[in-house]
Structure formats: structure tokens, C-alpha cells
Amino acid sequence: MKKTIALLFTIFTMGVYAQDSIVSVPEKRWDMFKYDIGNMFKGVAYSYSRPFRWKGQQWAQFGGVLAGTGAVYLADEETSEFFQRQREGVPNVFREYGELYGSPENNYLATSGVYLVGLITKNEKLRRTGVLLISSATSAGFLQQVLKSAVGRARPVAERGKDTFDPFNPHRNYHSFPSGHALLAFTNAYAIGKQFKSPWVKAGVYTLGAIPGISRIWDGQHWLSDFVFAVAISVATVESIDLYLDRKYDEKYNDRSKKMSWNLNFGPGTLGVVLQF
């Protein structure tokens, strides 16, 4: 199952670029590899330094993410109960996909496959995609590991309630915030989605990327606010590393005329966070 998921992911990404011309600078594969590995490490470092360059707009967006996460947090008990009630009605294929694809091992298996295909074929766009995927997952994944330990939030399955926090508790039942499965899977989806102009295609890719995180809510492993904040980390990480890679590769995915925004929706019996793109 693990190999199948990785193979499908690689084939899907190859299909996206099947008609692209090959760009190979530098020309030798070993030189390409060294260049790309350097950009992976530098991209991770850049993502961590990016907040020091934020201006008023970026800080406002960060405040919006915190406010949105806080609003969802208030309804975590109700949403957790709702999602878990739906669990038995969810087809097993979705639950298995969510569990397997959101794990770090499978994530790196799939993203490394994308990069290696780009390296072997000397396709700069595939290479850059692989660099973006691997460095984004590394950056966001390490941050998630630090946060989940430092925050120490109890998972729903611990049956301690949404307000229980025990920082640096080594037991996995206190590693709920943010969701690692949601973060890794949506990081991949957002990186791939950036390369499409159609909002419908983007929405489809994002939906596939959201399933692993949602599956963990079905299983009582995470609260909805864990998922929301993980998605926000994914978006911010991919955007910052992609901005850095714009300077290093001829292939560029960014359209500066389009901006991503977060909005809160309130209504009678309704609370939601909307991502516009």
C-alpha cells in the first residue's frame, strides 16, 4: 500500500509535466544534485528567518490565523464529537489513505520519488518541485515536532477535554497540536496546487491533501483546531520556500497578482474558516 501511494503520487506529478521542455542548468546530474541539496537546506533556513522580514500585512495575516484557530478551538468539543460520529460511515479507503499518506515515511518516499524523476530526466520543473516538496515538509515537520511537545495538548482519545495541556509530556496522547498528518499531507497538496491556474483543479488537489488530517479527526487523534493551524503552517512554509526558490530556478510558480487570504464565517449554528485562492 505504501509503495502504491508513492507510485501514484509520482506518476501524477510526472503527468503534469509530460509536455514540458527539459531545462538542465547545471548540465551534469551530480552538479544538479549538489545544487538542489544546497537549496533544500537554504530553503529551510529561509523559511525560519522569514518572520523577521514580515511587514504589517504579514503580521495581520498571522493574527487572522491565530484568531481563526482560536475561534475553531472554542467549538472543538462539538466538532470532535460530530466527526467521530461520522467515522463508521466513511469508506475504509479514505481512512487508510489518510493514515498512510500523512506519515513522514510515506511522505518522503513520495516526494523523493518526484525529485529523483526530475533529476534523472534533467527536468528543472520536476527538480524544483521535488526541492520545494522536500524542504517544505522538512521545515514544517520539524516545527510541528517542536510545537506538539512544547504545547502538550491532550488528544481527544485521552478523554481529558480540549483544554488540557501538559507541556513536554513524552506520552503521545499529549502531542495533539498541531496535526502532523494534516501538516505533511497539505504541504504536499499546496506545493502541487500552486502549479495549476484552475481554481477547480486547485480545490481538488487541496481536498486530497486535507483527507489525511480529517481522517485523524475521525479517529479522535486530533481536534479540528489542530488541523486548521497545521494547514496554516503548511501554506506559510510553502509560500516562503517557494519565494526563495524563485531566485534559484528559471521555473517559477508564483503569480504575484493573486493572493491567498483567510476569512472567518459566522452565522446561526455556523463557524468556519475559509481559504480563498
BALOBA-1460 file (C-alpha; in Angstrom, 3 decimals):
// residues 277
<rec num="1" residu="m" x="0.000" y="0.000" z="0.000"/>
<rec num="2" residu="k" x="2.823" y="2.408" z="0.881"/>
<rec num="3" residu="k" x="4.616" y="1.792" z="-2.412"/>
<rec num="4" residu="t" x="1.359" y="2.146" z="-4.328"/>
<rec num="5" residu="i" x="0.634" y="5.559" z="-2.846"/>
<rec num="6" residu="a" x="4.163" y="6.760" z="-3.578"/>
<rec num="7" residu="l" x="3.975" y="5.436" z="-7.144"/>
<rec num="8" residu="l" x="0.612" y="7.110" z="-7.806"/>
<rec num="9" residu="f" x="1.907" y="10.402" z="-6.440"/>
<rec num="10" residu="t" x="4.994" y="10.211" z="-8.664"/>
<rec num="11" residu="i" x="3.004" y="9.256" z="-11.771"/>
<rec num="12" residu="f" x="0.530" y="12.074" z="-11.140"/>
<rec num="13" residu="t" x="3.296" y="14.644" z="-10.859"/>
<rec num="14" residu="m" x="5.105" y="13.297" z="-13.922"/>
<rec num="15" residu="g" x="1.884" y="13.584" z="-15.882"/>
<rec num="16" residu="v" x="1.576" y="17.235" z="-15.019"/>
<rec num="17" residu="y" x="4.912" y="17.936" z="-16.695"/>
<rec num="18" residu="a" x="4.826" y="15.430" z="-19.524"/>
<rec num="19" residu="q" x="4.718" y="18.186" z="-22.143"/>
<rec num="20" residu="d" x="7.314" y="20.453" z="-20.523"/>
<rec num="21" residu="s" x="10.627" y="21.097" z="-22.193"/>
<rec num="22" residu="i" x="13.727" y="19.885" z="-20.398"/>
<rec num="23" residu="v" x="15.857" y="22.543" z="-18.757"/>
<rec num="24" residu="s" x="19.225" y="21.457" z="-17.370"/>
<rec num="25" residu="v" x="21.353" y="24.088" z="-15.663"/>
<rec num="26" residu="p" x="23.860" y="22.978" z="-14.454"/>
<rec num="27" residu="e" x="24.253" y="20.246" z="-17.059"/>
<rec num="28" residu="k" x="25.687" y="17.313" z="-15.088"/>
<rec num="29" residu="r" x="23.373" y="15.358" z="-12.814"/>
<rec num="30" residu="w" x="25.866" y="15.307" z="-9.943"/>
<rec num="31" residu="d" x="26.168" y="19.096" z="-10.123"/>
<rec num="32" residu="m" x="22.384" y="19.374" z="-10.272"/>
<rec num="33" residu="f" x="22.097" y="17.161" z="-7.197"/>
<rec num="34" residu="k" x="24.579" y="19.227" z="-5.191"/>
<rec num="35" residu="y" x="22.866" y="22.444" z="-6.276"/>
<rec num="36" residu="d" x="19.419" y="21.131" z="-5.321"/>
<rec num="37" residu="i" x="20.511" y="19.731" z="-1.959"/>
<rec num="38" residu="g" x="22.043" y="23.099" z="-1.114"/>
<rec num="39" residu="n" x="18.782" y="24.824" z="-1.990"/>
<rec num="40" residu="m" x="16.833" y="22.393" z="0.195"/>
<rec num="41" residu="f" x="18.866" y="23.346" z="3.258"/>
<rec num="42" residu="k" x="18.880" y="27.040" z="2.397"/>
<rec num="43" residu="g" x="15.145" y="26.969" z="1.746"/>
<rec num="44" residu="v" x="14.501" y="25.528" z="5.199"/>
<rec num="45" residu="a" x="16.698" y="28.199" z="6.790"/>
<rec num="46" residu="y" x="14.945" y="30.908" z="4.792"/>
<rec num="47" residu="s" x="11.516" y="29.733" z="5.948"/>
<rec num="48" residu="y" x="12.566" y="30.065" z="9.593"/>
<rec num="49" residu="s" x="14.036" y="33.525" z="9.052"/>
<rec num="50" residu="r" x="11.045" y="34.783" z="7.058"/>
<rec num="51" residu="p" x="9.030" y="36.061" z="10.086"/>
<rec num="52" residu="f" x="11.838" y="38.523" z="10.828"/>
<rec num="53" residu="r" x="11.063" y="40.140" z="7.453"/>
<rec num="54" residu="w" x="7.311" y="40.337" z="7.918"/>
<rec num="55" residu="k" x="5.623" y="43.692" z="7.442"/>
<rec num="56" residu="g" x="2.271" y="44.919" z="8.684"/>
<rec num="57" residu="q" x="0.245" y="42.852" z="6.206"/>
<rec num="58" residu="q" x="2.011" y="39.612" z="7.085"/>
<rec num="59" residu="w" x="1.551" y="40.203" z="10.799"/>
<rec num="60" residu="a" x="-2.120" y="40.955" z="10.190"/>
<rec num="61" residu="q" x="-2.475" y="37.650" z="8.342"/>
<rec num="62" residu="f" x="-0.726" y="35.858" z="11.199"/>
<rec num="63" residu="g" x="-3.124" y="37.497" z="13.633"/>
<rec num="64" residu="g" x="-6.016" y="36.319" z="11.472"/>
<rec num="65" residu="v" x="-4.727" y="32.745" z="11.572"/>
<rec num="66" residu="l" x="-4.449" y="32.880" z="15.371"/>
<rec num="67" residu="a" x="-7.933" y="34.363" z="15.646"/>
<rec num="68" residu="g" x="-9.353" y="31.734" z="13.297"/>
<rec num="69" residu="t" x="-7.667" y="28.904" z="15.175"/>
<rec num="70" residu="g" x="-8.932" y="30.341" z="18.458"/>
<rec num="71" residu="a" x="-12.479" y="30.561" z="17.141"/>
<rec num="72" residu="v" x="-12.387" y="26.930" z="15.981"/>
<rec num="73" residu="y" x="-10.841" y="25.953" z="19.330"/>
<rec num="74" residu="l" x="-13.956" y="27.167" z="21.127"/>
<rec num="75" residu="a" x="-16.032" y="24.581" z="19.255"/>
<rec num="76" residu="d" x="-13.507" y="21.734" z="19.424"/>
<rec num="77" residu="e" x="-15.582" y="19.530" z="21.730"/>
<rec num="78" residu="e" x="-18.659" y="19.733" z="19.497"/>
<rec num="79" residu="t" x="-16.796" y="19.303" z="16.226"/>
<rec num="80" residu="s" x="-14.808" y="16.354" z="17.594"/>
<rec num="81" residu="e" x="-17.995" y="14.570" z="18.600"/>
<rec num="82" residu="f" x="-19.540" y="15.312" z="15.202"/>
<rec num="83" residu="f" x="-16.562" y="13.976" z="13.226"/>
<rec num="84" residu="q" x="-16.226" y="10.840" z="15.320"/>
<rec num="85" residu="r" x="-19.920" y="10.067" z="14.824"/>
<rec num="86" residu="q" x="-19.304" y="10.035" z="11.066"/>
<rec num="87" residu="r" x="-16.353" y="7.654" z="11.322"/>
<rec num="88" residu="e" x="-18.174" y="4.387" z="10.660"/>
<rec num="89" residu="g" x="-19.826" y="5.809" z="7.558"/>
<rec num="90" residu="v" x="-16.504" y="6.765" z="5.943"/>
<rec num="91" residu="p" x="-15.211" y="4.250" z="3.340"/>
<rec num="92" residu="n" x="-12.124" y="2.398" z="4.554"/>
<rec num="93" residu="v" x="-10.136" y="3.506" z="1.509"/>
<rec num="94" residu="f" x="-10.272" y="7.123" z="2.682"/>
<rec num="95" residu="r" x="-9.274" y="6.252" z="6.216"/>
<rec num="96" residu="e" x="-6.392" y="4.050" z="5.069"/>
<rec num="97" residu="y" x="-5.213" y="6.679" z="2.606"/>
<rec num="98" residu="g" x="-5.316" y="9.340" z="5.318"/>
<rec num="99" residu="e" x="-3.327" y="7.241" z="7.767"/>
<rec num="100" residu="l" x="-0.660" y="6.091" z="5.320"/>
<rec num="101" residu="y" x="-0.077" y="9.188" z="3.235"/>
<rec num="102" residu="g" x="0.143" y="11.521" z="6.225"/>
<rec num="103" residu="s" x="3.015" y="9.587" z="7.813"/>
<rec num="104" residu="p" x="6.561" y="11.021" z="7.467"/>
<rec num="105" residu="e" x="7.997" y="7.826" z="5.946"/>
<rec num="106" residu="n" x="5.461" y="7.710" z="3.123"/>
<rec num="107" residu="n" x="5.670" y="11.446" z="2.611"/>
<rec num="108" residu="y" x="9.402" y="11.402" z="1.994"/>
<rec num="109" residu="l" x="9.100" y="8.248" z="-0.112"/>
<rec num="110" residu="a" x="6.686" y="10.034" z="-2.455"/>
<rec num="111" residu="t" x="8.421" y="13.426" z="-2.575"/>
<rec num="112" residu="s" x="11.863" y="11.885" z="-3.052"/>
<rec num="113" residu="g" x="10.446" y="9.922" z="-5.963"/>
<rec num="114" residu="v" x="9.293" y="13.140" z="-7.604"/>
<rec num="115" residu="y" x="12.714" y="14.711" z="-7.190"/>
<rec num="116" residu="l" x="14.614" y="11.661" z="-8.472"/>
<rec num="117" residu="v" x="12.491" y="11.521" z="-11.623"/>
<rec num="118" residu="g" x="13.305" y="15.173" z="-12.235"/>
<rec num="119" residu="l" x="16.984" y="14.566" z="-11.650"/>
<rec num="120" residu="i" x="17.145" y="11.507" z="-13.908"/>
<rec num="121" residu="t" x="15.271" y="13.243" z="-16.737"/>
<rec num="122" residu="k" x="17.049" y="16.567" z="-16.159"/>
<rec num="123" residu="n" x="13.676" y="18.280" z="-15.928"/>
<rec num="124" residu="e" x="14.149" y="21.504" z="-13.989"/>
<rec num="125" residu="k" x="10.476" y="21.903" z="-13.189"/>
<rec num="126" residu="l" x="10.265" y="18.455" z="-11.614"/>
<rec num="127" residu="r" x="13.546" y="19.019" z="-9.782"/>
<rec num="128" residu="r" x="12.320" y="22.313" z="-8.403"/>
<rec num="129" residu="t" x="9.033" y="20.702" z="-7.394"/>
<rec num="130" residu="g" x="10.929" y="17.978" z="-5.547"/>
<rec num="131" residu="v" x="13.098" y="20.551" z="-3.798"/>
<rec num="132" residu="l" x="10.007" y="22.525" z="-2.780"/>
<rec num="133" residu="l" x="8.205" y="19.422" z="-1.515"/>
<rec num="134" residu="i" x="11.128" y="18.021" z="0.479"/>
<rec num="135" residu="s" x="12.314" y="21.283" z="2.005"/>
<rec num="136" residu="s" x="8.757" y="22.388" z="2.887"/>
<rec num="137" residu="a" x="7.977" y="19.066" z="4.564"/>
<rec num="138" residu="t" x="11.277" y="19.215" z="6.472"/>
<rec num="139" residu="s" x="10.757" y="22.774" z="7.662"/>
<rec num="140" residu="a" x="7.094" y="22.383" z="8.610"/>
<rec num="141" residu="g" x="7.638" y="18.906" z="10.047"/>
<rec num="142" residu="f" x="10.407" y="20.000" z="12.398"/>
<rec num="143" residu="l" x="8.327" y="22.956" z="13.593"/>
<rec num="144" residu="q" x="5.406" y="20.619" z="14.235"/>
<rec num="145" residu="q" x="7.587" y="18.294" z="16.294"/>
<rec num="146" residu="v" x="8.735" y="21.190" z="18.475"/>
<rec num="147" residu="l" x="5.253" y="22.638" z="18.887"/>
<rec num="148" residu="k" x="3.490" y="19.389" z="19.730"/>
<rec num="149" residu="s" x="5.941" y="18.725" z="22.552"/>
<rec num="150" residu="a" x="6.047" y="22.297" z="23.841"/>
<rec num="151" residu="v" x="2.261" y="22.736" z="23.769"/>
<rec num="152" residu="g" x="1.475" y="19.282" z="25.179"/>
<rec num="153" residu="r" x="-2.194" y="19.291" z="24.227"/>
<rec num="154" residu="a" x="-4.199" y="16.181" z="25.070"/>
<rec num="155" residu="r" x="-5.715" y="14.287" z="22.152"/>
<rec num="156" residu="p" x="-9.466" y="13.618" z="22.099"/>
<rec num="157" residu="v" x="-8.790" y="9.905" z="22.731"/>
<rec num="158" residu="a" x="-7.162" y="10.854" z="26.034"/>
<rec num="159" residu="e" x="-10.646" y="11.941" z="27.213"/>
<rec num="160" residu="r" x="-9.245" y="14.878" z="29.146"/>
<rec num="161" residu="g" x="-11.092" y="17.585" z="27.217"/>
<rec num="162" residu="k" x="-9.919" y="20.248" z="24.767"/>
<rec num="163" residu="d" x="-8.455" y="22.466" z="27.494"/>
<rec num="164" residu="t" x="-5.894" y="20.001" z="28.878"/>
<rec num="165" residu="f" x="-2.253" y="20.941" z="28.268"/>
<rec num="166" residu="d" x="0.817" y="19.255" z="29.739"/>
<rec num="167" residu="p" x="3.939" y="20.699" z="28.030"/>
<rec num="168" residu="f" x="6.814" y="18.289" z="27.337"/>
<rec num="169" residu="n" x="4.851" y="15.252" z="28.454"/>
<rec num="170" residu="p" x="6.519" y="12.431" z="26.439"/>
<rec num="171" residu="h" x="3.330" y="10.388" z="26.065"/>
<rec num="172" residu="r" x="1.862" y="10.561" z="22.556"/>
<rec num="173" residu="n" x="-1.597" y="11.321" z="23.989"/>
<rec num="174" residu="y" x="-0.268" y="14.812" z="24.752"/>
<rec num="175" residu="h" x="1.066" y="15.541" z="21.272"/>
<rec num="176" residu="s" x="-2.123" y="16.757" z="19.620"/>
<rec num="177" residu="f" x="-1.328" y="20.314" z="18.495"/>
<rec num="178" residu="p" x="-0.759" y="20.763" z="15.595"/>
<rec num="179" residu="s" x="-1.647" y="17.727" z="13.481"/>
<rec num="180" residu="g" x="1.389" y="16.150" z="11.826"/>
<rec num="181" residu="h" x="-0.634" y="14.158" z="9.283"/>
<rec num="182" residu="a" x="-2.556" y="17.264" z="8.239"/>
<rec num="183" residu="l" x="0.615" y="19.309" z="8.005"/>
<rec num="184" residu="l" x="2.643" y="16.936" z="5.828"/>
<rec num="185" residu="a" x="-0.189" y="15.985" z="3.501"/>
<rec num="186" residu="f" x="-1.409" y="19.543" z="2.969"/>
<rec num="187" residu="t" x="2.143" y="20.801" z="2.491"/>
<rec num="188" residu="n" x="2.418" y="18.452" z="-0.481"/>
<rec num="189" residu="a" x="-1.008" y="19.421" z="-1.787"/>
<rec num="190" residu="y" x="-0.367" y="23.136" z="-1.539"/>
<rec num="191" residu="a" x="3.006" y="22.842" z="-3.263"/>
<rec num="192" residu="i" x="1.461" y="20.843" z="-6.119"/>
<rec num="193" residu="g" x="-1.619" y="23.078" z="-6.274"/>
<rec num="194" residu="k" x="0.491" y="26.195" z="-6.792"/>
<rec num="195" residu="q" x="1.367" y="24.952" z="-10.255"/>
<rec num="196" residu="f" x="-2.218" y="24.982" z="-11.556"/>
<rec num="197" residu="k" x="-4.171" y="28.058" z="-12.580"/>
<rec num="198" residu="s" x="-7.632" y="26.496" z="-12.451"/>
<rec num="199" residu="p" x="-9.302" y="27.030" z="-9.055"/>
<rec num="200" residu="w" x="-11.227" y="23.786" z="-9.599"/>
<rec num="201" residu="v" x="-8.049" y="21.771" z="-10.033"/>
<rec num="202" residu="k" x="-6.531" y="23.506" z="-7.025"/>
<rec num="203" residu="a" x="-9.609" y="22.688" z="-4.973"/>
<rec num="204" residu="g" x="-9.371" y="19.029" z="-5.986"/>
<rec num="205" residu="v" x="-5.684" y="18.816" z="-5.060"/>
<rec num="206" residu="y" x="-6.315" y="20.590" z="-1.751"/>
<rec num="207" residu="t" x="-9.173" y="18.216" z="-0.963"/>
<rec num="208" residu="l" x="-6.895" y="15.210" z="-1.448"/>
<rec num="209" residu="g" x="-4.345" y="16.914" z="0.786"/>
<rec num="210" residu="a" x="-6.924" y="17.574" z="3.501"/>
<rec num="211" residu="i" x="-8.156" y="13.978" z="3.813"/>
<rec num="212" residu="p" x="-5.242" y="12.718" z="5.969"/>
<rec num="213" residu="g" x="-5.786" y="15.491" z="8.510"/>
<rec num="214" residu="i" x="-9.549" y="14.977" z="8.560"/>
<rec num="215" residu="s" x="-9.086" y="11.232" z="8.956"/>
<rec num="216" residu="r" x="-7.215" y="11.885" z="12.186"/>
<rec num="217" residu="i" x="-10.177" y="13.891" z="13.489"/>
<rec num="218" residu="w" x="-12.465" y="10.977" z="12.587"/>
<rec num="219" residu="d" x="-10.220" y="8.697" z="14.653"/>
<rec num="220" residu="g" x="-10.158" y="11.022" z="17.659"/>
<rec num="221" residu="q" x="-6.437" y="11.676" z="17.346"/>
<rec num="222" residu="h" x="-6.777" y="15.422" z="16.762"/>
<rec num="223" residu="w" x="-9.101" y="18.346" z="17.316"/>
<rec num="224" residu="l" x="-10.336" y="20.489" z="14.441"/>
<rec num="225" residu="s" x="-8.201" y="23.431" z="15.592"/>
<rec num="226" residu="d" x="-5.113" y="21.173" z="15.387"/>
<rec num="227" residu="f" x="-5.986" y="20.645" z="11.730"/>
<rec num="228" residu="v" x="-6.663" y="24.329" z="10.980"/>
<rec num="229" residu="f" x="-3.367" y="25.531" z="12.447"/>
<rec num="230" residu="a" x="-1.440" y="22.758" z="10.659"/>
<rec num="231" residu="v" x="-2.884" y="23.880" z="7.320"/>
<rec num="232" residu="a" x="-1.847" y="27.468" z="8.071"/>
<rec num="233" residu="i" x="1.727" y="26.328" z="8.786"/>
<rec num="234" residu="s" x="1.750" y="24.366" z="5.523"/>
<rec num="235" residu="v" x="0.664" y="27.356" z="3.449"/>
<rec num="236" residu="a" x="3.098" y="29.772" z="5.098"/>
<rec num="237" residu="t" x="6.020" y="27.345" z="4.788"/>
<rec num="238" residu="v" x="5.455" y="26.510" z="1.122"/>
<rec num="239" residu="e" x="4.986" y="30.178" z="0.227"/>
<rec num="240" residu="s" x="8.199" y="31.260" z="1.932"/>
<rec num="241" residu="i" x="10.368" y="28.481" z="0.469"/>
<rec num="242" residu="d" x="8.850" y="28.929" z="-2.985"/>
<rec num="243" residu="l" x="9.703" y="32.621" z="-2.780"/>
<rec num="244" residu="y" x="13.315" y="31.693" z="-2.054"/>
<rec num="245" residu="l" x="13.428" y="29.169" z="-4.915"/>
<rec num="246" residu="d" x="12.239" y="31.838" z="-7.367"/>
<rec num="247" residu="r" x="15.763" y="33.245" z="-7.142"/>
<rec num="248" residu="k" x="17.395" y="29.892" z="-7.832"/>
<rec num="249" residu="y" x="15.453" y="28.341" z="-10.724"/>
<rec num="250" residu="d" x="14.155" y="29.579" z="-14.053"/>
<rec num="251" residu="e" x="10.863" y="27.759" z="-13.470"/>
<rec num="252" residu="k" x="8.518" y="29.878" z="-11.330"/>
<rec num="253" residu="y" x="5.062" y="29.098" z="-9.985"/>
<rec num="254" residu="n" x="4.196" y="32.376" z="-8.315"/>
<rec num="255" residu="d" x="1.632" y="34.812" z="-9.665"/>
<rec num="256" residu="r" x="2.062" y="37.996" z="-7.682"/>
<rec num="257" residu="s" x="-1.335" y="39.297" z="-8.789"/>
<rec num="258" residu="k" x="-3.096" y="36.551" z="-6.797"/>
<rec num="259" residu="k" x="-3.078" y="36.412" z="-3.041"/>
<rec num="260" residu="m" x="-4.211" y="33.803" z="-0.591"/>
<rec num="261" residu="s" x="-6.442" y="35.014" z="2.231"/>
<rec num="262" residu="w" x="-8.125" y="33.580" z="5.308"/>
<rec num="263" residu="n" x="-11.594" y="34.604" z="6.453"/>
<rec num="264" residu="l" x="-13.862" y="33.683" z="9.340"/>
<rec num="265" residu="n" x="-17.524" y="32.866" z="8.674"/>
<rec num="266" residu="f" x="-20.048" y="33.224" z="11.458"/>
<rec num="267" residu="g" x="-23.755" y="32.526" z="11.337"/>
<rec num="268" residu="p" x="-26.607" y="30.835" z="13.206"/>
<rec num="269" residu="g" x="-25.137" y="27.499" z="14.230"/>
<rec num="270" residu="t" x="-22.184" y="28.054" z="11.855"/>
<rec num="271" residu="l" x="-18.494" y="28.644" z="12.463"/>
<rec num="272" residu="g" x="-15.945" y="28.264" z="9.706"/>
<rec num="273" residu="v" x="-12.545" y="29.246" z="8.363"/>
<rec num="274" residu="v" x="-12.411" y="29.917" z="4.614"/>
<rec num="275" residu="l" x="-9.261" y="29.792" z="2.494"/>
<rec num="276" residu="q" x="-9.593" y="31.898" z="-0.674"/>
<rec num="277" residu="f" x="-7.225" y="31.478" z="-3.626"/>
